[in-house]
Amino acid sequence: MLSNIASIAFAPAFVILLHYFEFREVVLGYLVMAIVFFGYSFFKKKCYRDMVMPSIYLLALSVAYYFSSFETVKYIPVTLSTLFLLMFLDAHFNKKYMVLGFTKRFYKKELTQKELGFLKAGDSYWVLVMLINTIIHLYVVNFCSDAVWAFYASIGWYGLFFGALAIQIVYGKVKYK
């Protein structure tokens, strides 16, 4: 829960803090938080995947601090989006059925064969959603203001995800009812 709040607040808080502090001071503060997050994740990890996000933040913030590069900071959400894209591509090509796994975790009723087929095909849908998200992130980083970047990197992509999820759920309900 705390990591979700931190990821939402990351970009807008960074842009706001830049108005009051020097860039390297802001990055240093974030770097200290990333080290704490990394340490916490390391001792509480359940698998190697739990270490990926803290590692990305730690590495990117270290590079940003060393080179005094705001662009590096702006690419953190792009990197995370690309990582999710790669996870869904892996699930799609290796038949890992991530969407089915998530659904079974939260939906306790017995699924029909048609519903199972729909959910197994869901990973390819999410590959497309993640690709769109990554493209939007890249566009925002390279062609938009810092305020637009902060908005999309914090809550804008949640709108895309919830919209995509709503479309998938409604389509599934209509098709299999």
Order of alpha helices (4+ residues) and beta strands (2+ residues): alpha-alpha-alpha-alpha-alpha-alpha-alpha-alpha-alpha
